Amino acid sequence: MCGSCLYTYMSMSHPNISPLASVHPEAKLGEGVIVHPFAVIEENTEIGEGCIIESHAVIKSGARLGKALPYPFGCSHRWYPSGPQVRR
């Protein structure tokens, strides 16, 4: 099995979090979530299954992310009273 296939296989059931990422202990991550190096996930957040949080993305406190969504390099996600917004 090639390295890329192994990485995909390993991330299918449990969250795969880089040791260089910052994930608050109270954050709830669904199955198959991948968190890349230097990503930040704050407290009181829920990340849906299969989401990919790219490097330097910031998921702010209170955010609720849907299933299997990519959050690209450098994006910031926060919950606003009018609904979720993604900024780059």
C-alpha positions in Angstrom: 0.0 0.0 0.0 1.5 3.4 -1.0 1.9 6.2 1.5 -1.0 8.2 0.2 -3.4 5.2 0.3 -2.2 4.3 3.8 -2.9 8.0 4.9 -6.4 7.9 3.5 -7.1 4.4 5.0 -5.8 5.5 8.5 -8.0 8.6 8.5 -11.3 6.8 7.7 -12.4 5.8 11.2 -10.7 8.0 13.8 -9.7 11.7 13.6 -6.1 12.0 12.3 -4.6 15.0 14.0 -1.1 16.3 13.2 1.1 16.7 16.3 1.8 20.2 15.0 -1.9 21.2 15.1 -3.6 22.9 18.0 -6.9 21.2 19.0 -8.7 22.2 22.2 -9.5 19.1 24.3 -13.2 20.1 24.4 -13.5 20.2 20.6 -15.7 17.4 19.1 -14.2 15.8 16.0 -16.2 13.3 13.9 -14.9 10.1 12.4 -12.3 10.5 9.6 -11.5 14.1 10.3 -8.0 15.2 9.2 -6.3 18.1 10.9 -3.1 19.3 9.1 -0.1 20.9 10.8 -0.5 24.4 12.2 -4.3 24.3 12.0 -6.1 25.7 15.1 -9.4 24.4 16.5 -10.8 26.3 19.5 -13.0 25.1 22.4 -16.7 24.4 22.0 -16.5 23.4 18.3 -18.0 20.4 16.4 -16.3 19.2 13.3 -18.4 16.9 11.1 -17.2 13.5 9.9 -14.8 13.5 7.0 -13.8 17.2 7.2 -10.3 18.2 6.2 -8.9 21.1 8.2 -5.9 22.4 6.1 -2.7 24.0 7.5 -3.2 27.5 9.1 -7.0 27.2 9.1 -8.6 28.5 12.3 -11.9 27.1 13.5 -13.2 29.5 16.1 -15.1 28.8 19.4 -18.8 27.9 18.8 -18.4 26.8 15.1 -20.4 23.8 13.9 -19.0 22.3 10.7 -21.0 20.0 8.5 -20.0 16.6 7.1 -17.1 16.1 4.7 -16.2 19.7 4.1 -12.7 21.0 3.2 -11.5 24.0 5.0 -8.6 25.3 2.9 -5.2 26.8 3.8 -5.5 30.0 5.9 -9.3 30.1 6.1 -11.1 31.2 9.3 -14.5 29.8 10.3 -16.7 31.4 13.0 -20.3 31.2 13.9 -22.2 34.5 13.6 -25.8 35.2 14.7 -26.8 35.3 11.0 -25.2 31.9 10.3 -21.8 30.4 9.5 -19.4 32.3 7.4 -16.0 31.3 5.9 -13.4 34.0 5.4 -10.1 33.7 3.6 
